[in-house]
Amino acid sequence: MNFSEIPTARVHSQQSLGAVDGPGIRYVIFLQGCPYHCPYCHNPDTRPLNGGDSYSVSALADRVERYKPYFGEQGGVTVSGGEPLLQSVFLAEFFKECHRRGISTCLDTAGLPPDAQVRAVLTHTDTVLCDIKDSTDEGCRSHFGTDLSVTRAFLVACDDAGCDIWVRHVVVPGMTDQDEHIRRIAALARTVKNLKKIELLPFRKLCSEKYTALGLPFPLADTPECDAAQLTALNALLTENA
């Protein structure tokens, strides 16, 4: 496909040297647009699909390539959001171009139904950071606007494509911090053939200022943050029956 035939991407922001967004040092790109309504969303300003700046495949790949000397053997580019798979036509060609330039690719996503275009993205994805929102269908629907069956199908597609998979889950006190809930997350993660790690991420409220600036209520303003002791105890559950 000629680059002129590929739609441009709507890019919210870029981070030159990220250390927590996949293997090694990553150039991190946050795309616009998200169909979910996570109550702890750290990037509510990425939700509209028509925000941000427009980039072509070659222009965005050129920016990433400038930092290639810093990546080392493990690093590369990570595309996050928002939900990056909303721009899957662009993303498939962008990752393909990154591979052509010898740049490792990582996708930070909650997953979408694995149609042909999503699978095209995964064909050129080395690592997937899959955010599992909840351990039950009811929790996924009521809090996040998705369905656990979508997550399961997406993980199977990642395995089919041979991607390395990191499962991530945000621990919110009173919502996603019950022992049995974490055990269910771990059990779902272990159905993945190419699972490399499970990460529990503590709920934080650093994003509250963004909601204020946007004139939006922060749904979890009165929820306490997840403390280190609680996270340590829950992490211990991940090793049960491993």
Steps between C-alpha positions, in 0.01 A plus 500: 500500500626847410533734798281754322212251520527458878296729727700721731496439874362733764777520760436642846860514624841335489760407761857456386643262762248293694625237746170337610325448167631163388844339470799731532494868412202596282390792288134528607223631275153573640228487234166676521169323545361252753167311514529412870405701807745382764429688825875531574601610148826696514456649154138624470621755246578214257137383479386713202618345174529837328749656742877521485728549201502324164798280400579286200667160537834626373498820709428311822753227420762768433446644849537157661811413300687802638503325839602157374856535642351515851284187474768237554417137428161496676350844432295642216168676448181459704164626374242571769198726535211537537437170330753476215313222317231752406755617242597149395528569125770756568656299780551186293695695239690700762617186682588341166715802418664489844595137441641595161723749683608245761291645783324270747125561542282491811124554525341628825130417474186371667424310181222515243318219320772334288374574151727482196638848552584442868673176400698697240632719782596195706692356204749784546490516882780352710353560846145567619428668832142385552300685764241261643238729646309261725469131575125469429270597216284699740796702627628565148162622380400711800832674566678506165257456212654185361451124527737236631431284194668772289810476720509122473467506122764770469748302712448194279571716194820626664610142559413408142721785378790391721514823701662506843229598748514698822170497686434815701226578751429814701429437869230738627410471871141387539464421129773266371696407813321188628713186533271286284488771238880500472504121486256512206719754321801271550305196376395684184856620440633144527282389210739699281773290338741790453448661841819671621378674815201618702517853640270642765496878472397705804215749457628858523327838485768709327256539211245694705644833384426404139133447583487839670662668199251332266204588722424132557416325828759241606290189578744366760584826675397355837665160450826445690813416306634144508778484759821301476406243766175413324675468166766271650233273648310480172818433301559198722172353370637500146747225585233261632472193278742658255 
